Amino acid sequence: MLYLFKLLFLLINIDQETVLNWFGIEDPISQEARQALINGSDLNLSNIEQSTNLSISTLNLLIQGLVNKLQDGLTIVDIENSLFFILFVRFIILAIRYNLKTSFYITCIGLFAGYLWYRHLLDIISTYSNVLIKIPLLQNFSQDAIQLESMSRQGLVNYSKLGENTHWYQPGQVIYAGILRAIINIDPETGQKYYIDPFSMIISKIQQSGNSNIITLYYQLYHKIIPKIYDVCSKFWAQLSGIAAYATITRIGKRYCPYLIRWHWTFLLIIMMVEQIFTTFINRANYFQTQVLIPQKEAYGNYINSSLEVQINLLNIIIGSIVLAHIGLLIFGLFHAIWGQYFYFPFFVENTELHIGPRPSNSIYSGGKTSWQDSIEKENTLGRRLPKIWYGWFGKGTKNEWQISSQLREFLNKIIKNFKKQFRR
């Protein structure tokens, strides 16, 4: 198996240009050639190397290119390129450490866990589409959000034409479209549609007898009742499908679902309960700023109202801070999931692990470390007034516990004691 991996590795030409092009960074050779063409100077192809081996300079070029991309603003494509690069590197490392089969399984587990975060990240970007333009680092996300919304609208158009646009990854629509094609016939000459199911054919015989009550009931059933029931069931399933999939995979299929997927999926569901508060607040704050404060400012004309300026700038800071922290947390969790790692976040992690239990340390498919689950750490946690936040890189733990300075600790203890005294009175 290892020889097969070595052969596969030799078939892939990984050089400096390959790595830089993967991240959308122009390599020096292409940059030199493009600059020569722009300046109109002669381009000597013999002096240009066809490929450059990986070296320290490649890492420097990669870091410099990524920094330039960050200055221009992140895009969803940049995140996707980084994720697949991490998956590829992790697959190679695991294949060398174990074998191809085990590496493939572990990589797929991380990919599935990361996909959960990625889909949720896209939903949040679409939710914040109106305010992302105010954050320089995330301005490109607003353009991606517009594209996502246009794709969603196109999906609705395709949904209205189920007979023409159905895909294998939408089994519900495929079945529904198949049923429609089976019971509806189109006259090639007139283009008129009529039903050919057994019930409709029986009704056509009754129609000849002139029984209008049954005909009226038939048309109400086919044109009002059945479409309404289908619409209600579709909306109900859209709301319930996520929970149903979670319960089926992580609860009923707990034995077959890896711990990494169950941990990240449960963590996502828990933070989604809290996210609604922040998304609603951001939408209201943005509405108040754009529909109330800014029109008032424009009404003053050249006169500068300092109070309005302060309110607008303050809302910009609040909105930018919350959105940046929110999306940053999702990207943080996304990269941890892709790497097959865990992270600690007070309150949410405890509730997550109350649902799914501790990580099985004897399984190589369970992912990285969770030092906060150790018995010693749990005992130390009981004696802390403030939760411990940092548990080392990739949850491996810290030898020297990070503590607040003694003066600050005493100050916080005094505040807590005074706060308790106020309630006792």
N, C-alpha and C positions, 0 to 999 in steps of 0.2 A: 504493500500500500504506500509506503514511504517513497519507493522508487517511482510510482505513478505520480506522486505529488512533485517530485523533483523534475520529472519530465514535463509536467504541466507548467511548472515555474520557469523552465527554460524556454517554453514556447511563447511566453509573455515577455516582450522586450520592454523592460522598465529602465528608462534612462531619465535624464533631467527634463527633457522636453515632454515626456509622457506624464510625469508628475505635475509639472507646471500647467500643462494643457488641461489636466483633469480638474484643476481648480480655476480654470479660466484665466490664468496668468500668462502673459506673453513672455516667451523665453528670449534671452538676449540675442540669439541668432536671428529669429524672426523680426525682432525689434530693429536690429541693425540693417536687415534687408529692407524693411519697410521705410526706415529713415533714408536709406540710399535712394529708393525709388521716389520719395517725396522731394528730396533735394535735387533729383535729376542727375546724380553722379553715377559713374560706371560701377556696376556690381560684379565683382570678381567671385564667381561661384567656387573657384578652386581653393580660395582662402577660407571658405566657410565650412566648418565641420558639420557633418551630417547629424551627428548625435553626440551628446556629452554624458559621460558616466555620472552616477550619483556621487555627490561629495558634500563637504561642509558648505560650499558655496551654494549648492542646491537648496539647503535648508535656509540659508540667509536670503536667497531670492524668494523662497516660499513665504517666509515670515514677512519680508518687505512687501510682497504682493498682497498678502492677506491684510496687512495693516492699511495699505492703500484702499483695499476694498471696504474695510471698516470705515474709513473716512468718507467714502462715497455712499455708505449705507448698506446694510445687509439686505439680501434678497432670499427668497425661498430656495432658489436654485443654489445659492452658496451653501445653505444649510444642507441641502440634499447631497451636494458633492462631498461635503465634509463627512456626512454620515456614511456614504458608500465607501469612501476612502478608509474610514475607521473599520467598517465591516471587513473590507478586504485585508487590511493589516492584521486585524484580529483573527481572521480565518487562517492566515499564514502562520501566525504565532501558535495558535492552537493545533494546527496540523503538524507542526514540528514537535510540539510538546506531547500530543496524543497521537491521533491518526486522522485521516481524512473524514471518516464517518463521524467520529466524535466531534471534530471541528465543525462539520456541517450542521450537526444537531444543535450545538451550543450557539453557533452563529444565527441559526434560524430562530432560536428562542429569543436572543437579543433583538433580532429584527422584528419579531412580532411585538415584543414589549415596546420597542421604539416606535413602531407604527401607531400604537395607541396614543402615545404622546404627540406624535406628528399630526394625526388627525385632529386631536384636540387643539393643537397649536394653530392649525388652519382655521378652525372654528372661532378661536379667540381673535385671530387677525381679522377675520371678516366682521366680528362684532365691533372691533376698535377701528374699523376702516376710516371713520370720519375724523379720528383724532390722531392717527399715526403720522399724518402730514406735519404735525406740530413738533415731532421729535426727530431731530436730524439723523440719528442713527437708524431710525426705523421708517424713514420716509419712503424707501423703496417697497416696504411692506404694504403701504397704502395702494401702490400700483398693483401689487400682487393680489390684494384684496379685491380690487375692482375686476381683475381678470377672473378671480374665483366667483364673484357674483355674476359676471356675464356667462361663465360656464354653467352656473346653477340655473340661470334663466334659460339657457339653451337646453339644459336637461329637462326643464319643464315643457319646453316646446317639443322635444323628442318624446316626452311622456305622453303628450297629446296625440302623437302619431305612433302608437305602439305597434301597429301593424308594419310600419316601415323601419323603425329604429329600435331594435331590441338587441341586447348583448348577453353573452353567456354568463357574465358576472352579475346579472340582475335576474335571478331565477323567477322571482315573483312576476315580473313584467313579461318574461318569456311565456310562462304558463297562461297568464291573462290574455296575452296576444294570441296564443294558440287557440284558446277557447273562442275568442272573437272571430278568428279566421274560420273556425269550424262551424259556427252558427250563423255567420253573415255571408251572404252571397251578393255579388255586385253584377248587375246586368251590363255586359260589355257594350251594348248599343246605347242605352240611356244613362248608364252610370248610377242607376238607382240601387240603393241598398235595401235588402229585405232579409229577414231571419228565416233560416231553414232548419232550426232545431225542432224536435218532435212536438213540443208544446205549441210552437208557432204554426206548425203545419196543421195541427188539430184546430187551432183557432181560425185558420183560414177556411176550414170547412164550415165552422160555425158562422163565420161572417157571411157566408152565402145564404144562410137561413134567416139572417136579419136580426139576430139577437144583439141589440146594441149595448146592453148592460155588461155582458161578458167582454165585448170588444173594448169598451171604455176601461174596464178593469185591467185588461191585457196591456193597453198602451200606458196606463199609469204604472203598472208593474215594471215594464221594460224601459220606460223613459224617465221615470222619477224614482221609484222605490229602489230598484236594483242599483242604479248609479249612486244614489244617496247612501245606501248601505256600504257600497264599495268605498266611497269617499271617506265615510266615518271609520271604517276598518283600516283604511290606509293611514289616516292620521293617527289612529290609536296605535297601530303597529310602529309608526315612525317614532312615537314617544316611548313605546315599550320595548322596542327591539334591542336597544342597548342593554337594558337591565335583564332582558330575557337571555341574551347571549352571555352576559356575565354570569348569571345564575346557572346556566347550562354548562358552561365551560369550567368555571372556577369552583362551583359548588357541587353540582351533580357529577361532573367529570374531574373532581379534585384529584383523584388518583392518577389521572393521565395528564393533568395540566402542570407544567413546571412551576416551582415556587416563584421564580423571577417574574413570570407573567402574572401570577395571582397577586403578588405584592404590588407591582406597578399599576395594575388595573384597579385594585381596591383603593390604592392611594389616590388615583385620579378621580374615582367616584366620590371620595370624601372631600377633596378640595373643590370639586364641582359644586358641592352644596354651599360652599362659602363664596365661590367666585361670583355668584349671582348678585351678591351685595355690591361688589366692586364694579361689575359691569353696569349695573343700574345707576350707581352713583356717578360713574364716568359719563354715561349718556345724559344724565340730568345736568351735570356740571357743564358739559359741552353745549347742551341746548341753552342753558342760562347764559353762557358766555356769547354764543353766536346769535341768539335771537333776542336777547335783552340788553346785555352790556354793550356789545359792539354797535347795534343800532343807536343806542343812546349816545355813544361816543361820536358816531357819524353825524348825529343831529346837531351837535355842538359846532361842527365845522372846524374852523381853525383854532377855536378855543380849546385849550388843554385842561381837561378835568382830572386833577391828580387822583381823586378818589376812584374814578372809573379805571384809570391806568393801573392803580394798585390792585384793584379787584381782578382785572383781566390778566395781569402778570402773575398774580398769586394763583389764579386758576390754572394758568399754563404750567406753573411749577408743580401744582398738585396733580393735575392730569398726567403730565409727563412722568412724574415720579412713580405713580401707581401703575401706569401702563408699562413703563420700562421694567419695573420690578416684577410685574405679573408675567410678561413675556420672557423676561430673563429666567424666572423660575421654571417655566415650561421648557425652555431650551436647555437649562441645567438638568432637569429630569430626563429630557430626551436623550442627551448624550450619555448620561449614566445608564439608561436602559439599553442603549446600543452597545455599550461596553460590558453589559451584564453586571452592573454594579448597583449598589444601594446608597442612599444618602439619608441623613437624619434631619428631620424637621419637627420641632416640638409639637406635641398634641396630636398631629396628624399621623405620625409614624406609630405612636402608641395605639391609636384607634385602628390603624391598618392591621397591626399585628395581633390585636385582640380578635379580629375577624379570621385571620388565616393562620395564626400561630407562628412559632419561631422557625427560623430557616434551618433546614436539614443540613448540618455541617458535613455529613459524610457523603454527600452527593456532589459530583462535579458539575451537574447541570443546574445547581441552585444559584450559581453566580458568585459574586464577591462576598466580602466580609460584612458582618453586622455586629460590631463589637458592643453596641448598646444592648444587645440581647444577652451578653454574658452575665452570669450570676453575680460576679463581683461588681460590675457596673450597675446592676439593678439595686444592689444593696447600698451602693454609694449614692444612687439617685434619691433614695428615700430620705437621706439626711440633707439634701440640698434645698435651699430656699429658691434659688434660681436654676432653671434647667441648664444642663451642659449642652452646648450647641456643636462644638467641634469634636469629632471623633476620629480625626486623622484622615489622611488621604484614602479614598475608597473604603472608608469605614473600618480600617485596620486597627483603630484605637490609638491612644496617646499614652506614653509612659508617664509624662508629667502632666497632670490635669491642669487645664487652663483655668486660672482663677482670677477673679477681680481683685484689685489691690485692696488691702485691708481698710484703708480710709474710706474708699468708695463703698465697700461692703458695710462698714459701720453706719455710713450715712443712709444707705438704703434700708438697713434694719431699723434705724430710728424713724424713718418715714413710715414704714410698715406698722411699727408699734403705735405711733401717733394716729395713724389711720384707724387702727383697731380700737383705740380709746374713744375716738369720736363716735363709733357705732355703739360702744358699751354705754355711753351716756344716753 
